[in-house]
Amino acid sequence: MAVFTDVTPQEAAGLLNEYDLGNFKSLHGIKAGIENSNFYLTTTKGKWVLTVFERLREDQLPFYLKLTRHLEDKGISVSAPVPTRDGRLHSNIHGKPCSIAPCIPGITEENPTVGACEEMGILLAKMHLAVKDFPLKQENTKGLNFWLESLPLLKPYIPADLFELLEKEVNYQAQLQTTPKYKALESGAVHADLFRNNSLIVVDGIDEHISGVIDFYFACNAPFLYDLAVTINDWCVNLENGKFIKEKAQALLGGYASVRPLTEKEHELWQDMLSAAALRFWVSRLYDFYLPRQASLLKPHDPSHFERILKLRRFEEPSELPWVSTE
């Protein structure tokens, strides 16, 4: 979330004429994130999030918007778009597609509790089960093709030893994706960016409970194991060194496996999926750092965080990586 397209209060008030969301009260830009322009929009009927899609075309939006509606219909707490008066899931502003969704209560938590990690594992597994009958497909826009296209663009900016590591991992993942064992992984529509800042937590004394998941605009079709790896690489690590906090990692995995049991075949590819998940964010952060787009309120993330995580995941002994019994 960032602000690439400025929206005035008058423009937001005009947009509300297409919705049954009450009258305009206020509009404030959201500075977190890097992909779309986002605003808190308050009306006489509540608080909402207005998203202006900076890169996605109208013909690409149905996957993302219908996915969140599908999950909501399955009882998953997500921020799904509110239909316009005539039933559309998006509108337009400044010549760009946009949507309005409810503002889920809660806060983002930098250091979630072990209990919150377990809840996230449970919720993620429920999301994976819920999409088994979701019919739409979407390529991972930050996946293999993006990695391959980014390599020559990034080469002038990073030291030779780091580029060698980057190129080696990209080539390894490219080969892995051609193998029968990779293709056999259970897959479907996944969030693919379920970091702590894309979930909201309600704090009740010393207890924390997940209130919902937001920002599905990197969602794609991918192995469920990859989505689990993306999530655990963010939720359950020491932010200073990238190492797993074991009790949190085991809680998240245990919660997940209590809903969707993990298999030995998935265990065999766990290290590779943890590495792929780290690679995805290392590449995208390198790209955003060295080849940034202009935006108000935008501050690129530090690429070195996921450089550290990739090195840890790729070179750690597989037996030392967190897992749950598949017996």
WOJO-V212557 format. One record per residue. RES is the residue in one letter. PHI is phi in whole degrees, -180 to 180 (NA if undefined). OMEGA is omega in whole degrees, -180 to 180 (none if undefined). Layout:
BEGIN
<<RES/PHI/OMEGA> <RES/PHI/OMEGA>>
END
This chain:
BEGIN
<<M/NA/178> <A/-158/176> <V/-128/174> <F/-99/179> <T/-114/177> <D/-77/177> <V/-120/180> <T/-86/175> <P/-57/180> <Q/-65/179> <E/-68/178> <A/-65/178> <A/-63/177> <G/-66/178> <L/-61/-178> <L/-64/177> <N/-62/180> <E/-85/-175> <Y/-124/174> <D/-104/-175> <L/-119/-180> <G/86/-176> <N/-94/-178> <F/-64/173> <K/-122/-178> <S/-159/-179> <L/-145/180> <H/-139/178> <G/-68/178> <I/-105/-172> <K/-89/-176> <A/-75/176> <G/92/-169> <I/-140/-170> <E/-108/-177> <N/-117/172> <S/-93/-176> <N/-129/-177> <F/-141/165> <Y/-80/-178> <L/-118/-180> <T/-106/178> <T/-127/178> <T/-70/179> <K/-111/177> <G/142/-179> <K/-114/-173> <W/-134/173> <V/-118/175> <L/-94/179> <T/-115/173> <V/-105/-174> <F/-85/-173> <E/-87/-177> <R/-118/-178> <L/-74/175> <R/-85/-179> <E/-60/-178> <D/-73/177> <Q/-90/-172> <L/-67/-176> <P/-53/-180> <F/-58/-174> <Y/-70/-175> <L/-73/179> <K/-72/177> <L/-63/-179> <T/-67/176> <R/-64/178> <H/-61/180> <L/-64/178> <E/-62/179> <D/-63/179> <K/-88/177> <G/90/178> <I/-87/-179> <S/-81/178> <V/-133/177> <S/-93/-177> <A/-92/-177> <P/-65/175> <V/-84/178> <P/-67/171> <T/-71/180> <R/-59/-180> <D/-101/170> <G/92/179> <R/-81/180> <L/-89/176> <H/-147/177> <S/-131/180> <N/-140/174> <I/-151/-177> <H/56/180> <G/74/-180> <K/-123/177> <P/-68/179> <C/-149/175> <S/-144/176> <I/-126/-179> <A/-133/178> <P/-63/175> <C/-88/-178> <I/-69/179> <P/-68/178> <G/122/-179> <I/-129/169> <T/-85/-174> <E/-120/-178> <E/-69/-176> <N/-128/-176> <P/-66/179> <T/-73/175> <V/-59/179> <G/-63/178> <A/-66/177> <C/-63/177> <E/-62/178> <E/-60/179> <M/-64/176> <G/-60/178> <I/-62/-178> <L/-64/180> <L/-63/178> <A/-63/177> <K/-64/177> <M/-62/-179> <H/-67/177> <L/-69/-175> <A/-70/-175> <V/-93/-177> <K/-63/178> <D/-111/176> <F/-84/-168> <P/-86/-173> <L/-80/-178> <K/-124/177> <Q/-152/176> <E/-66/175> <N/-73/-177> <T/-70/176> <K/-116/-179> <G/-99/-170> <L/-56/-179> <N/-61/178> <F/-64/179> <W/-61/-178> <L/-65/180> <E/-69/-176> <S/-79/-175> <L/-52/-178> <P/-67/179> <L/-74/-177> <L/-87/-174> <K/-52/-179> <P/-67/-170> <Y/-101/-172> <I/-118/-179> <P/-58/-175> <A/-60/-178> <D/-67/177> <L/-70/178> <F/-64/178> <E/-62/177> <L/-62/-180> <L/-60/-178> <E/-64/180> <K/-63/-179> <E/-69/178> <V/-60/-179> <N/-65/177> <Y/-63/-179> <Q/-66/178> <A/-62/179> <Q/-68/-179> <L/-58/-176> <Q/-69/176> <T/-91/-172> <T/-85/177> <P/-59/-177> <K/-68/176> <Y/-70/-178> <K/-65/-179> <A/-83/179> <L/-62/177> <E/-65/-174> <S/-142/179> <G/174/178> <A/-75/-177> <V/-127/180> <H/-67/175> <A/70/180> <D/-154/-171> <L/-86/174> <F/-81/179> <R/-58/-178> <N/-80/174> <N/-108/172> <S/-135/180> <L/-124/-175> <I/-125/173> <V/-99/-179> <V/-97/179> <D/-125/-175> <G/67/177> <I/-94/-179> <D/-94/176> <E/-126/-180> <H/-133/179> <I/-69/179> <S/-99/178> <G/169/-179> <V/-121/-178> <I/-128/169> <D/58/-179> <F/-94/-168> <Y/-86/163> <F/-114/-179> <A/-60/-176> <C/-167/170> <N/-90/-177> <A/-161/175> <P/-60/176> <F/-60/180> <L/-63/176> <Y/-64/179> <D/-63/176> <L/-63/180> <A/-66/177> <V/-57/-175> <T/-69/-176> <I/-70/177> <N/-66/178> <D/-104/-173> <W/-71/-165> <C/-122/-178> <V/-122/169> <N/-73/-174> <L/-70/179> <E/-82/-174> <N/-125/177> <G/81/-179> <K/-75/178> <F/-66/166> <I/-90/-164> <K/-59/-177> <E/-66/177> <K/-73/180> <A/-62/-180> <Q/-67/178> <A/-66/-180> <L/-65/179> <L/-64/179> <G/-63/177> <G/-62/180> <Y/-61/-176> <A/-67/178> <S/-70/180> <V/-106/178> <R/-126/-177> <P/-58/178> <L/-87/-174> <T/-111/178> <E/-66/177> <K/-65/175> <E/-70/178> <H/-59/-179> <E/-62/-178> <L/-106/-175> <W/-62/180> <Q/-61/179> <D/-67/180> <M/-73/175> <L/-63/178> <S/-69/178> <A/-62/180> <A/-65/177> <A/-69/179> <L/-60/-178> <R/-54/-176> <F/-83/174> <W/-65/180> <V/-63/-176> <S/-67/178> <R/-73/173> <L/-59/-179> <Y/-63/-178> <D/-69/-179> <F/-75/-175> <Y/-94/-178> <L/-130/-170> <P/-76/168> <R/-94/177> <Q/-80/176> <A/-162/172> <S/-72/179> <L/71/-175> <L/-96/173> <K/-131/-178> <P/-62/176> <H/-75/179> <D/-74/-180> <P/-67/-172> <S/-64/179> <H/-60/-179> <F/-83/167> <E/-62/178> <R/-60/-177> <I/-66/178> <L/-60/180> <K/-60/179> <L/-63/-176> <R/-69/-175> <R/-73/-172> <F/-105/177> <E/-74/175> <E/-63/-179> <P/-53/-179> <S/-67/-180> <E/-89/-179> <L/-79/-179> <P/-63/178> <W/-161/177> <V/-125/180> <S/-63/178> <T/-110/180> <E/-74/none>>
END
